[in-house]
Amino acid sequence: MTTAHTDLPSSPYFRLEQLGDHAWLAIATPGSGALGNAGIVDLGGATLIFDTMMTLSAARDLRAAAEALTRRAPRYVVNSHFHLDHTTGNEVFDTATIISSTQTAPLIAERSGETLREMQANGAEIIASERAGLATITDPALRLEAEQQVSDFAAMIAEVKGMRLRLPDITFEPRMAIQGAERQARLMTWGGGHTPSDVVMCLPDERVLFAGDLIFSRMHPSIFAGDAPEWLRILGEMGKLDIDIVAPGHGAVATRAAIAEQREYLETVMALAREAAEAGKTADEVAATPIPERYRDWGFASGFARTMSVLLAYHQRAGEGA
Ligand SMILES: [Zn+2]
């Protein structure tokens, strides 16, 4: 599926994987502060970056890798959605045009801005309380993941004081094509599933889809800022795209089978939450639901309990409205 290259630039913040002749995915190293994956695309005459990672250190290495691979500074940066692990690195791409969906631009300014200010004001306290929480985790796998998450946020807090959010210069909805001298990138949004607005990017020549956080590859997805039924509808649209390779927002490079796998996951957890709501279970009982067998080896395992709680509340609201 992917070509093995031994001469790809290396970084402590990510591992580069080649997706096609002109496209790469920088897969975030757990605990390094990068947190989200990012794409590098050579359009011919112009270089495009898809998402910018969470810390400026990681984003600087991402820019350096793009310059080494394509022999020029990035001209375009696409933000798939507003979350900090996909947008804070924008600041490093000071000569590029930043592009997002029309709905995402104010979400970066307001919601990401608010989170950043909270981290700038109370970063040391947030990290101290998260570190204290580690002692209560007995499961070794969950403990390692929690330690990596604290390490990610500690890396962010170490740089957060002088950070300023660089906002999008251009917005679009629902589609936009970016034409290079040799090939095209197609941006599209069907609304919001993971967040109120999510963008994916298709490279038709390379048959590659950069899915942002609409695809978590073999990792429990984060749904608390999103809308699970809408996410399912959007995955249905993504399934119609003529692509072979899926570059996810988190986790390893996958094939198009990852789209159906993400649908099955969401359908499974929504059904579990609906059954729990109908059985009148409490939030604590629902949070203690065991992870279904086939998802036990997926990453971000601590996200499952939170997902169940969010979906239970959704079904309880739907039940009250009915
Ligand atoms: Zn996200």
Residues whose N, C-alpha, C, O or C-beta is under 5 A from the ligand:
A	BS01	ZN	H83 D213
